[in-house]
Amino acid sequence: MAGNDDLQVRWWKLEQELTERFGKKPDLESILFLIGVQELGDIKNKFSKEQKQDLMHLAVCTVLIPSGYYELDQVDEDGWPHFRQLKPMAPMLPHEQEAFLKDHVLLYFQQQESAKR
């Protein structure tokens, strides 16, 4: 339980930082979208609904790379990364999957911050 409490505290801190930066409290999907845009490196004013879904998929693959679930396979001619799944995800209940993703999102931001130093 302490691990979940720590995860929640770290998540609230990230939400607070992003709220201060963007003026709106983000949910997990918004944060995944933000990571996808950052990884794509193409800041557009508008993305189609399909592109938004692709950006969130890009984010999920990216944040799961350190745990060995995915690796970058190629970048297509439009600059979109494509990934290869290396191992299957274990079956999880929705709340477990959310905690798993949040933990990996927090690790992603921690690594981004370390890379800036």
Residue frames as qw, qx, qy, qz and C-alpha x, y, z in Angstrom:
[[0.000, 0.884, 0.468, 0.000, 0.00, 0.00, 0.00],
 [0.329, -0.743, 0.098, 0.574, 2.86, 2.38, 0.73],
 [0.387, -0.037, 0.594, 0.704, 4.02, 1.98, -2.87],
 [0.113, 0.666, 0.640, 0.366, 0.60, 3.08, -4.11],
 [0.237, -0.898, -0.246, 0.278, 0.58, 6.02, -1.70],
 [0.403, -0.494, 0.334, 0.694, 4.02, 7.08, -2.96],
 [0.302, 0.286, 0.677, 0.608, 2.82, 6.75, -6.56],
 [0.014, -0.835, -0.537, -0.119, -0.19, 8.93, -5.81],
 [0.317, -0.824, -0.024, 0.470, 1.92, 11.61, -4.14],
 [0.383, -0.261, 0.510, 0.725, 4.38, 11.64, -7.05],
 [0.215, 0.502, 0.701, 0.458, 1.47, 11.76, -9.52],
 [0.106, -0.908, -0.385, 0.128, -0.15, 14.71, -7.73],
 [0.358, -0.649, 0.209, 0.638, 3.19, 16.55, -7.86],
 [0.316, 0.058, 0.650, 0.689, 3.43, 15.98, -11.64],
 [0.069, 0.729, 0.643, 0.224, -0.18, 17.11, -12.09],
 [0.232, -0.876, -0.179, 0.383, 0.59, 20.27, -10.09],
 [0.368, -0.414, 0.410, 0.725, 3.70, 21.04, -12.17],
 [0.217, 0.276, 0.715, 0.605, 1.79, 20.57, -15.43],
 [0.048, -0.832, -0.552, 0.023, -1.17, 22.59, -14.14],
 [0.266, -0.776, 0.032, 0.571, 1.19, 25.47, -13.33],
 [0.321, -0.225, 0.578, 0.715, 2.80, 25.17, -16.76],
 [0.030, 0.265, 0.742, 0.615, -0.37, 24.85, -18.86],
 [0.295, -0.083, 0.148, -0.940, -3.05, 26.42, -16.65],
 [0.813, -0.071, -0.172, -0.552, -5.25, 23.32, -16.63],
 [0.560, -0.364, 0.725, -0.171, -5.11, 20.11, -14.60],
 [0.498, 0.345, -0.677, -0.417, -4.27, 17.25, -16.97],
 [0.907, -0.149, 0.287, -0.269, -5.59, 13.71, -16.80],
 [0.662, -0.269, 0.635, 0.292, -3.59, 10.63, -17.79],
 [0.645, 0.545, 0.474, 0.249, -4.76, 10.81, -21.41],
 [0.171, 0.984, -0.024, 0.039, -3.75, 14.47, -21.68],
 [0.406, -0.735, 0.511, 0.183, -0.32, 13.69, -20.27],
 [0.714, 0.050, 0.634, 0.293, 0.12, 10.80, -22.70],
 [0.490, 0.806, 0.287, 0.165, -0.88, 13.14, -25.54],
 [0.099, -0.961, 0.249, 0.065, 1.69, 15.68, -24.33],
 [0.587, -0.439, 0.627, 0.264, 4.42, 13.01, -24.26],
 [0.693, 0.398, 0.552, 0.237, 3.43, 11.88, -27.76],
 [0.310, 0.944, 0.075, 0.091, 3.68, 15.41, -29.13],
 [0.309, -0.836, 0.433, 0.132, 7.03, 15.88, -27.41],
 [0.671, -0.196, 0.665, 0.264, 8.38, 12.61, -28.82],
 [0.618, 0.619, 0.434, 0.214, 7.09, 13.34, -32.31],
 [0.403, -0.349, 0.117, 0.838, 8.64, 16.79, -32.14],
 [0.055, 0.337, 0.537, 0.771, 6.00, 18.23, -34.48],
 [0.046, 0.438, 0.548, -0.711, 4.01, 20.90, -32.70],
 [0.015, -0.386, -0.624, -0.679, 0.89, 21.44, -34.80],
 [0.334, -0.136, 0.200, -0.911, -2.04, 23.61, -33.96],
 [0.812, 0.027, 0.151, -0.563, -4.45, 20.78, -34.75],
 [0.039, -0.215, 0.967, 0.131, -4.23, 17.01, -34.85],
 [0.642, -0.124, -0.491, -0.575, -6.97, 14.77, -36.21],
 [0.800, -0.394, 0.233, -0.388, -8.71, 12.39, -33.81],
 [0.976, 0.140, -0.111, 0.124, -6.75, 9.50, -35.34],
 [0.475, 0.569, -0.385, 0.550, -3.46, 11.40, -34.95],
 [0.397, -0.617, 0.374, -0.568, -4.30, 12.12, -31.30],
 [0.958, -0.195, 0.129, -0.165, -4.84, 8.39, -30.73],
 [0.834, 0.381, -0.215, 0.337, -1.56, 7.67, -32.55],
 [0.116, 0.689, -0.404, 0.590, 0.24, 10.22, -30.34],
 [0.672, -0.502, 0.344, -0.422, -1.08, 8.53, -27.21],
 [0.997, 0.060, 0.008, 0.056, 0.02, 5.13, -28.56],
 [0.555, 0.602, -0.320, 0.477, 3.44, 6.64, -29.31],
 [0.252, -0.676, 0.415, -0.555, 3.60, 7.86, -25.70],
 [0.897, -0.304, 0.213, -0.241, 2.62, 4.50, -24.23],
 [0.920, 0.275, -0.124, 0.252, 5.26, 2.70, -26.30],
 [0.316, 0.690, -0.347, 0.551, 7.87, 5.31, -25.37],
 [0.428, -0.629, 0.407, -0.506, 7.24, 5.18, -21.62],
 [0.947, -0.186, 0.211, -0.156, 7.31, 1.37, -21.65],
 [0.672, 0.596, -0.404, 0.172, 10.69, 1.13, -23.43],
 [0.048, -0.635, 0.659, -0.402, 12.73, 1.22, -20.16],
 [0.693, -0.208, 0.581, -0.373, 10.84, -1.84, -18.88],
 [0.178, -0.251, 0.891, 0.334, 11.60, -3.78, -22.05],
 [0.559, 0.451, 0.628, -0.300, 8.09, -3.93, -23.50],
 [0.594, 0.782, 0.186, 0.013, 8.88, -2.01, -26.69],
 [0.496, -0.367, 0.306, 0.725, 11.79, -0.84, -28.77],
 [0.343, 0.716, -0.115, -0.596, 11.96, 1.72, -31.53],
 [0.779, 0.228, 0.548, 0.202, 11.71, -0.12, -34.84],
 [0.425, 0.273, 0.393, 0.768, 11.82, 2.68, -37.39],
 [0.119, 0.595, 0.210, -0.766, 10.81, 6.24, -38.14],
 [0.561, 0.545, 0.590, 0.198, 8.68, 6.58, -41.25],
 [0.404, 0.343, 0.281, 0.800, 9.03, 9.17, -44.01],
 [0.200, -0.798, -0.277, -0.497, 6.62, 11.49, -42.17],
 [0.081, 0.522, -0.531, 0.663, 8.76, 11.39, -39.02],
 [0.773, -0.395, 0.081, -0.491, 6.45, 9.11, -37.03],
 [0.079, -0.427, 0.886, -0.161, 8.21, 6.52, -34.86],
 [0.868, -0.060, -0.322, -0.374, 7.08, 2.90, -35.05],
 [0.357, -0.536, 0.694, -0.322, 7.74, 0.37, -32.31],
 [0.644, 0.073, -0.750, -0.131, 8.20, -3.37, -31.99],
 [0.726, -0.528, 0.170, -0.405, 6.63, -5.09, -29.01],
 [0.271, 0.492, -0.810, 0.170, 9.24, -7.22, -27.25],
 [0.124, -0.116, -0.939, 0.298, 7.08, -8.89, -24.61],
 [0.306, -0.581, -0.601, -0.456, 3.38, -9.07, -23.88],
 [0.259, -0.442, 0.323, -0.796, 1.74, -7.05, -21.17],
 [0.090, -0.138, -0.935, 0.315, 0.56, -9.08, -18.19],
 [0.271, -0.623, -0.608, -0.411, -3.20, -9.09, -17.73],
 [0.156, -0.067, -0.465, 0.869, -4.19, -6.27, -15.36],
 [0.001, 0.748, 0.642, -0.171, -7.35, -4.85, -13.93],
 [0.254, 0.829, 0.214, 0.450, -8.10, -1.28, -15.12],
 [0.353, -0.927, 0.107, -0.071, -6.88, 0.36, -11.90],
 [0.774, -0.363, 0.347, 0.385, -3.67, -1.73, -12.01],
 [0.617, 0.454, 0.344, 0.544, -3.09, -0.76, -15.63],
 [0.021, 0.946, 0.096, 0.310, -3.57, 2.91, -14.76],
 [0.570, -0.776, 0.240, 0.122, -1.09, 2.69, -11.86],
 [0.800, -0.020, 0.386, 0.458, 1.38, 0.84, -14.10],
 [0.448, 0.673, 0.268, 0.524, 1.16, 3.55, -16.77],
 [0.217, -0.961, 0.005, -0.169, 1.35, 6.38, -14.23],
 [0.723, -0.553, 0.283, 0.302, 4.51, 4.88, -12.75],
 [0.692, 0.180, 0.398, 0.574, 6.09, 4.70, -16.21],
 [0.188, 0.869, 0.218, 0.402, 4.97, 8.25, -17.07],
 [0.441, -0.889, 0.119, 0.038, 6.62, 9.48, -13.86],
 [0.759, -0.264, 0.376, 0.461, 9.81, 7.63, -14.79],
 [0.531, 0.579, 0.350, 0.510, 9.69, 9.25, -18.25],
 [0.036, -0.955, -0.056, -0.288, 9.49, 12.74, -16.77],
 [0.652, -0.687, 0.245, 0.207, 12.23, 11.92, -14.27],
 [0.744, 0.033, 0.399, 0.535, 14.50, 10.79, -17.13],
 [0.331, 0.783, 0.267, 0.455, 13.63, 13.92, -19.14],
 [0.308, -0.946, 0.061, -0.085, 14.55, 16.10, -16.18],
 [0.744, -0.456, 0.340, 0.350, 17.83, 14.22, -15.67],
 [0.674, 0.365, 0.373, 0.523, 18.70, 14.63, -19.36],
 [0.112, 0.939, 0.133, 0.296, 18.34, 18.43, -19.04],
 [0.527, -0.822, 0.177, 0.128, 20.99, 18.56, -16.32]]
